[in-house]
Amino acid sequence: IEACSDGEARVRYLTCRLLEQLAPERKSDGGDARVARALEALFEDGDRDVRVGASVALAERGSVAAQQRLIDALNGDIAMQPEDEQAAIGLCAELELHEAVPGLRRRAWGRWYRSSSPFMFQARVALARLGDERARRDILDGLSSWSRPVRTRSAVAAGLAGLQEARARLEAMRSDERQADSYSVAEALQIGRAHV
């Protein structure tokens, strides 16, 4: 809590990450209210990375303002720390923030069907979870690719996106190591069951 007012922005940013991890553990002893107040103060910080880091933590806790900041950051191509960008993409799917679709599409496919985003995979999974037909089709098509690594990645994506229409294909792939990594397929089937 004291580190929230540190003079170094990087220390305040790291404090956001630590508070995000502490929040679930502190609810029983009254520490949760202190954590929430600290994150809200960091939400208004003068440093962009600190504000975005606090937004990730607060968005998970239901803050509409923090969710909107993440949507704006993704859609506006605002530079973010990689862990925040990845978390924001996941939160958009988890919280069903459909307003972030333009930014997710840019990361998934970029321009001219090429994406330079390191989070292309995560963006496609998030879009599929949000019901984007192109993302769903790409993942399903990937299950029939000539490339085993593409089939394996598509199996993982299908599980993470909860694509029930992929279940039969995944079941068929499970026992054939030549089709895809069997551990990844089994994991995809397990994760996919959680989405039902």
DONULO-945896 format. One record per residue: z, x, y of N, C-alpha, C, CB in turn; residue in three letters. Coordinates in pm, whole numbers, padded with zeros to 5 digits, always signed. Each point is the difference from the previous one (the first is absolute). Glycine has a CB too. Layout:
<rs>
ZXYZXYZXYZXYALA
...
</rs>
This chain:
<rs>
+00000+00084-00120+00000-00084+00120+00000+00088+00125+00123-00183-00124ILE
-00043+00288+00123+00006+00089+00115-00134+00068+00025+00242+00038-00044GLU
-00316-00009-00063-00128+00068+00014-00106-00086+00068+00056+00130-00204ALA
-00031-00259+00217-00095-00089+00068-00020+00039+00146+00068-00185-00154CYS
+00028+00249+00212-00012+00039+00140-00025+00151+00016+00152-00190+00061SER
-00191+00256-00168-00029+00143+00007-00116+00025+00097+00082+00031-00237ASP
-00080+00083+00303-00103+00033+00097-00135+00031-00061+00179+00085+00143GLY
-00183-00052-00271-00125+00032-00069-00059-00125-00065+00082+00235-00041GLU
-00206-00265+00076-00066-00119-00055-00010+00009-00152-00130-00026+00213ALA
+00104+00146-00266-00014+00014-00145+00130-00035-00072-00174+00179+00036ARG
+00286-00144+00023+00130-00035-00059+00018-00151+00002+00099+00220+00074VAL
-00136-00284+00037+00013-00146+00009-00094-00067-00102+00061+00017+00246ARG
-00179+00041-00264-00094-00055-00098+00058+00009-00141-00194+00065+00148TYR
+00246+00052-00183+00061+00016-00132+00119-00093-00018-00076+00238-00004LEU
+00145-00265+00114+00112-00093-00005-00049-00140-00038+00122+00136+00174THR
-00238-00176-00122-00058-00130-00040-00018-00006-00150-00118-00018+00221CYS
+00062+00124-00277-00026+00002-00145+00130-00009-00078-00206+00137+00039ARG
+00309-00065+00007+00128-00003-00069+00068-00136+00014+00024+00246+00040LEU
-00030-00305+00077+00061-00131+00019-00069-00106-00086+00063+00065+00234LEU
-00193-00051-00247-00076-00093-00085+00052+00007-00144-00204+00025+00149GLU
+00234+00095-00196+00050+00017-00136+00145-00044-00014-00159+00188-00029GLN
+00238-00171+00135+00142-00036-00005+00023-00150+00011+00052+00220+00100LEU
-00140-00289-00033+00023-00141+00032+00044-00085-00119-00169+00027+00177ALA
+00101-00021-00292+00042-00087-00109+00138+00034-00055-00238-00028-00056PRO
+00279+00154+00068+00127+00044-00057+00119-00036+00088-00122+00183-00111GLU
+00100-00210+00239+00111-00013+00094+00042-00145+00026-00079+00209+00103ARG
+00014-00305-00162+00027-00140+00033+00144-00041-00027-00237-00048-00050LYS
+00296+00099-00056+00132-00046-00040+00114+00047+00090-00087-00003-00229SER
+00069+00111+00302+00112+00052+00080-00019-00018+00151+00038+00164-00181ASP
-00127-00250+00222-00021-00025+00142-00092+00101+00065+00223-00100+00006GLY
-00264+00202-00080-00089+00102+00054-00140-00053+00027+00131+00169-00121GLY
-00168-00278+00057-00134-00055+00017-00026-00040+00145+00006-00080-00238ASP
+00091+00020+00303-00017-00041+00141-00020+00123+00088+00143-00206-00039ALA
-00070+00312+00011-00016+00124+00077-00138+00060-00023+00247+00042-00014ARG
-00294-00044-00110-00133+00052-00032-00106-00082+00072+00082+00080-00226VAL
-00068-00212+00223-00097-00088+00066-00005+00029+00150+00039-00176-00174ALA
+00077+00191+00237+00005+00029+00145-00064+00135+00029+00210-00137+00022ARG
-00184+00236-00107-00059+00133+00020-00152-00007-00011+00209+00108-00091ALA
-00260-00180-00008-00144-00013-00016-00063-00075+00117+00031+00003-00248LEU
+00038-00104+00297-00052-00074+00116-00007+00088+00124+00095-00211-00096GLU
+00002+00302+00112-00005+00094+00113-00118+00096-00017+00252-00016+00028ALA
-00275+00063-00150-00111+00091-00026-00135-00072+00013+00149+00133-00153LEU
-00150-00263+00135-00122-00080+00016-00054+00011+00143+00081-00158-00180PHE
+00009+00183+00275-00037+00012+00141-00007+00146+00046+00108-00221+00041GLU
-00104+00316-00133+00001+00142+00031-00124+00041+00081+00132+00042-00209ASP
-00121+00067+00282-00111+00050+00080-00107+00071-00082+00158+00022+00185GLY
-00129+00013-00309-00096+00072-00085-00070-00098-00094+00142+00209+00013ASP
-00275-00200-00021-00079-00093-00081+00038+00006-00148-00187+00024+00164ARG
+00202+00097-00218+00034+00012-00143+00134-00065-00030-00132+00212-00012ASP
+00228-00195+00101+00132-00061-00020-00013-00152+00004+00113+00202+00105VAL
-00188-00253-00009-00018-00147+00010-00065-00056-00126-00021+00021+00250ARG
-00081+00047-00300-00069-00049-00120+00092+00012-00121-00223+00067+00098VAL
+00296+00044-00110+00094+00015-00111+00105-00109-00001-00037+00245+00009GLY
+00090-00278+00108+00097-00109+00011-00066-00133-00034+00128+00128+00175ALA
-00254-00143-00137-00072-00124-00029-00016-00022-00150-00122+00024+00216SER
+00098+00083-00290-00013-00013-00146+00131-00054-00057-00166+00192-00008VAL
+00277-00133+00048+00130-00043-00052+00033-00143+00043+00077+00237+00004ALA
-00105-00270+00121+00032-00134+00050-00094-00107-00053+00092+00105+00204LEU
-00217-00069-00228-00096-00099-00054+00048-00048-00136-00190+00110+00124ALA
+00239-00018-00205+00052-00037-00132+00118-00096+00013-00075+00221-00091GLU
+00150-00208+00201+00119-00083+00020-00035-00132+00068+00139+00208+00014ARG
-00268-00235+00010-00042-00129+00052-00029-00005+00149+00132-00093-00178GLY
-00129+00204+00248-00028+00000+00143-00147-00030+00026+00187+00165+00037SER
-00213-00275+00029-00138-00039+00032-00061+00100+00099+00056-00243-00040VAL
+00023+00290+00136-00050+00098+00098-00039+00130-00071+00145-00101+00180ALA
-00066+00144-00277-00032+00123-00074-00126-00021-00086+00245+00064-00004ALA
-00257-00179-00058-00120-00030-00078-00124+00001+00089+00138-00138-00160GLN
-00126+00081+00279-00114-00001+00092-00037+00141+00044+00067-00227+00078GLN
+00033+00312-00059-00029+00138+00040-00078+00072-00112+00209+00005+00144ARG
-00172-00030-00268-00073+00063-00111-00143-00053-00008+00215+00028-00124LEU
-00233-00156+00144-00134-00060+00002-00083+00066+00109+00090-00220-00088ILE
-00032+00230+00208-00071+00061+00113-00033+00146-00027+00118-00158+00155ASP
-00026+00230-00219-00023+00141-00030-00114+00016-00100+00242+00049+00045ALA
-00245-00132-00147-00107+00009-00100-00134-00044+00058+00168-00041-00180LEU
-00169-00065+00256-00125-00051+00056-00052+00087+00114+00070-00229-00065ASN
+00020+00293+00137-00039+00080+00115-00023+00146-00033+00126-00156+00138GLY
-00115+00190-00265-00016+00140-00042+00093+00093+00076-00237-00048-00057ASP
+00359+00004+00080+00102+00084+00063+00045+00103-00103+00076-00188+00157ILE
-00073+00314-00118+00041+00105-00093+00144-00023-00044-00158+00162+00109ALA
+00178-00155-00240+00134-00018-00057+00029+00114-00096-00017-00250+00023MET
+00143+00274-00045+00038+00094-00104-00050-00058-00133+00206+00081+00131GLN
-00254+00004-00222-00058-00052-00125+00091-00095-00077-00127+00209-00012PRO
+00256-00176+00003+00091-00088-00075+00015-00136+00067+00121+00202-00083GLU
-00130-00206+00217+00008-00127+00071-00127-00081-00019+00154+00104+00167ASP
-00268-00037-00164-00127-00070-00020-00006-00062-00140-00114+00159+00161GLU
+00155-00082-00259+00000-00051-00137+00097-00117-00013-00060+00229-00087GLN
+00179-00216+00145+00098-00109-00005-00050-00123+00073+00183+00169-00012ALA
-00248-00150+00127-00053-00114+00076-00106-00075-00080+00046+00123+00214ALA
-00131-00050-00283-00103-00063-00083+00065-00084-00109-00159+00191+00046ILE
+00256-00134-00114+00070-00074-00105+00073-00121+00053+00024+00211-00124GLY
+00040-00197+00239+00073-00113+00059-00093-00113+00041+00173+00160+00080LEU
-00292-00126-00034-00095-00105+00038-00032-00089-00119-00097+00150+00176CYS
+00083-00089-00294-00026-00079-00121+00125-00077-00041-00172+00168-00074ALA
+00284-00099+00071+00125-00061-00044+00042-00117+00088+00069+00221-00091GLU
-00084-00204+00222+00042-00104+00095-00113-00096+00036+00167+00161+00090LEU
-00284-00141-00153-00117-00086+00022-00040-00004+00148+00069-00137-00198GLU
-00084+00255+00256-00037+00012+00140-00153+00007+00010+00220+00119+00055LEU
-00283-00234-00062-00146-00009-00002-00065+00053+00129+00023-00197-00151HIS
+00053+00202+00259-00055+00049+00126-00038+00147-00007+00138-00169+00119GLU
-00086+00240-00220-00029+00143-00013-00128+00027-00079+00244+00043+00011ALA
-00313-00147-00054-00120+00017-00084-00105+00091+00065+00043-00227-00094VAL
-00073+00215+00224-00101+00091+00057+00035+00149-00018-00053-00178+00166PRO
+00177+00214-00142+00043+00139-00016-00001+00042-00146+00139-00022+00205GLY
-00103-00069-00294-00002+00031-00142-00144+00019-00048+00212-00132-00033LEU
-00302+00048+00080-00141+00014-00040-00058+00132+00049-00025-00248+00006ARG
+00061+00289+00113-00050+00127+00053+00048+00116-00088-00002-00096+00235ARG
+00125+00087-00284+00052+00105-00088-00061-00007-00139+00213-00002+00130ARG
-00241-00119-00176-00055-00018-00135-00144+00045-00011+00156-00189-00030ALA
-00236+00160+00133-00143+00028-00010-00056+00081+00116-00019-00209-00126TRP
+00088+00213+00235-00050+00077+00114-00132-00054+00051+00117+00200-00088GLY
-00197-00111+00134-00132-00037+00049-00104+00050-00099+00078+00007+00241ARG
-00184-00082-00254-00109+00035-00091+00052+00019-00143-00124+00108+00191TRP
+00222-00192-00228+00055-00001-00136+00069+00130-00039-00178-00159-00060TYR
+00217+00237+00159+00074+00123-00027+00130-00004+00079-00215+00130-00042ARG
+00322-00100-00026+00129+00004+00067+00053+00143-00002+00047-00239-00065SER
+00004+00281+00178+00062+00132+00006+00152-00012-00005-00196+00086+00132SER
+00245-00209-00151+00144-00020-00003+00060+00051-00131-00027-00200+00149SER
+00138+00272-00141+00067+00041-00123+00065-00118-00073+00041+00223+00104PRO
-00040-00339-00037+00063-00119-00058-00102-00107-00037+00204+00051+00134PHE
-00324-00008-00168-00106-00092-00040+00046-00086-00119-00175+00164+00084MET
+00233-00100-00184+00046-00071-00120+00105-00105+00037-00046+00204-00139PHE
+00148-00163+00216+00107-00092+00038-00053-00116+00084+00162+00191-00006GLN
-00259-00161+00093-00057-00105+00084-00076-00102-00084-00018+00163+00190ALA
-00056-00118-00289-00074-00094-00087+00096-00086-00081-00191+00162-00013ARG
+00298-00101-00036+00100-00077-00075+00064-00104+00092+00044+00197-00153VAL
-00008-00156+00274+00061-00094+00095-00095-00114+00032+00136+00187+00097ALA
-00262-00155-00073-00099-00104+00029-00015-00095-00118-00121+00158+00153LEU
+00117-00104-00274-00012-00086-00118+00121-00092-00011-00134+00177-00117ALA
+00253-00125+00145+00121-00084-00003-00005-00109+00106+00131+00196-00087ARG
-00200-00166+00198-00013-00099+00106-00116-00096-00025+00096+00166+00158LEU
-00165-00150-00270-00106-00092-00037-00140+00037+00045+00172-00168+00008GLY
-00191+00291+00040-00131+00043+00046-00095+00010-00119+00105+00127+00193ASP
-00212-00205-00190-00093-00007-00113-00071+00132-00027-00031-00240+00052GLU
-00007+00310+00054-00069+00128-00021+00090+00100-00070-00138-00043+00205ARG
+00263+00050-00165+00094+00093-00062+00023-00037-00146+00111+00039+00223ALA
-00093-00167-00249+00021-00046-00137-00122+00033-00086+00149-00185+00084ARG
-00268+00160-00031-00123+00027-00074-00016+00149-00028-00106-00202+00106ARG
+00134+00286-00006-00010+00145-00019+00092+00049-00112-00058+00024+00243ASP
+00180-00076-00245+00095+00041-00103-00048-00046-00137+00189-00011+00167ILE
-00232-00115-00175-00048-00052-00129-00126+00073-00047+00097-00224+00058LEU
-00188+00252+00035-00121+00075-00036+00034+00141-00049-00129-00132+00170ASP
+00232+00191-00111+00040+00135-00039+00048+00008-00144+00060+00041+00235GLY
-00014-00152-00291+00045-00001-00139-00116+00024-00098+00184-00156+00066LEU
-00307+00135-00019-00119+00020-00083-00080+00122+00041-00008-00245-00035SER
+00064+00329+00118-00069+00120+00047-00035+00093-00117+00121-00019+00220SER
-00223+00101-00201-00035+00100-00101+00102+00114-00001-00243-00058+00028TRP
+00322+00068+00079+00096+00111+00015+00140-00041-00049-00134+00086+00196SER
+00189-00011-00289+00135-00028-00050+00105+00007+00111-00069+00090-00222ARG
+00066+00012+00311+00099+00002+00109-00009-00124+00090-00008+00250-00006PRO
-00114-00298+00032-00015-00121+00083+00057-00120-00075-00206+00096+00112VAL
+00180-00106-00242+00054-00111-00079+00153+00004+00001-00206+00001-00146ARG
+00262+00120+00134+00147+00013+00000+00058-00042+00135-00017+00186-00168THR
-00043-00136+00278+00047-00038+00133-00013-00151+00021-00067+00226+00088ARG
-00041-00283-00135-00022-00144+00016+00102-00079-00082-00244+00042+00040SER
+00282+00010-00156+00102-00067-00081+00134-00002+00075-00117+00073-00211ALA
+00152+00041+00268+00124+00009+00078-00007-00096+00118+00032+00241-00070VAL
-00145-00241+00141-00016-00088+00116+00009-00146-00041-00143+00173+00111ALA
+00083-00210-00223+00004-00138-00048+00144-00043-00026-00229+00027-00101ALA
+00307+00064+00041+00141-00032-00024+00078-00016+00128-00015+00123-00214GLY
-00002-00028+00305+00073-00006+00128-00038-00122+00082+00012+00248-00001LEU
-00139-00287-00009-00048-00117+00077+00030-00131-00071-00179+00142+00096ALA
+00226-00134-00220+00032-00122-00074-00123-00081-00034+00219-00003+00113GLY
-00331+00069-00145-00124-00070-00030+00003-00053-00143-00125+00146+00164LEU
+00160-00272-00179+00010-00061-00132-00136-00005-00071+00193-00135+00081GLN
-00301+00129-00003-00133-00003-00060-00037+00133-00066-00066-00168+00172GLU
+00146+00271-00149-00024+00130-00064+00077+00016-00130-00040+00097+00225ALA
+00130-00190-00255+00091+00015-00114-00075+00021-00132+00164-00145+00121ARG
-00265+00064-00149-00071+00012-00129-00066+00137-00011-00041-00249-00002ALA
-00020+00295+00110-00065+00132-00001+00104+00110-00020-00183-00086+00151ARG
+00298+00074-00085+00106+00100-00014+00054+00001-00143+00061-00029+00243LEU
-00043-00088-00302+00046-00008-00139-00097+00071-00092+00115-00217+00049GLU
-00246+00199-00024-00102+00064-00083+00001+00152+00019-00140-00208+00015ALA
+00172+00253+00105+00001+00144+00030+00125+00069-00054-00134-00047+00205MET
+00240-00028-00224+00131+00057-00033-00004+00090-00123+00103-00200+00102ARG
-00172+00160-00204+00004+00076-00125-00114+00101-00016+00110-00197-00100SER
-00190+00213+00203-00113+00094-00008+00013+00106+00108-00149-00181-00094ASP
+00201+00294+00055+00025+00111+00095-00130+00048+00067+00197+00069-00139GLU
-00311-00094+00075-00127+00040+00062-00033-00088+00120-00080+00080-00223ARG
+00131-00201+00225-00026-00093+00110+00075+00040+00128-00037-00181-00168GLN
+00166+00208+00150+00086+00034+00115+00129+00058-00054-00101-00185+00146ALA
+00177+00247-00060+00130+00054-00039+00087-00116-00048-00020+00192+00167ASP
+00062-00187-00293+00071-00113-00060+00135-00026+00067-00114+00051-00216SER
+00181+00054+00260+00128-00019+00071-00023-00077+00130+00091+00213-00101TYR
-00194-00176+00175-00031-00068+00126-00035-00146-00023-00080+00216+00096SER
+00006-00244-00203-00038-00138-00030+00124-00081-00039-00229+00077-00075VAL
+00315-00019-00010+00122-00071-00040+00088-00028+00123-00009+00111-00227ALA
+00019-00014+00315+00077-00017+00124-00061-00110+00086+00068+00242-00006GLU
-00201-00244+00017-00068-00103+00078+00028-00138-00056-00179+00165+00058ALA
+00177-00178-00189+00030-00130-00062+00143-00043+00028-00167+00049-00178LEU
+00259+00047+00173+00141-00030+00027+00020-00043+00146+00068+00166-00176GLN
-00127-00091+00268+00012-00033+00142-00067-00135+00027+00002+00246+00062ILE
-00118-00268-00123-00072-00126+00019+00082-00120-00043-00213+00123-00034GLY
+00293-00107-00072+00086-00112-00044+00102-00035+00107-00030+00070-00238ARG
+00076+00030+00311+00100-00024+00105-00056-00081+00115+00109+00211-00063ALA
-00242-00209+00080-00063-00074+00109-00027-00146-00034-00101+00213+00071HIS
+00119-00249-00199-00031-00139-00041+00107-00094+00054-00117+00083-00209VAL
</rs>
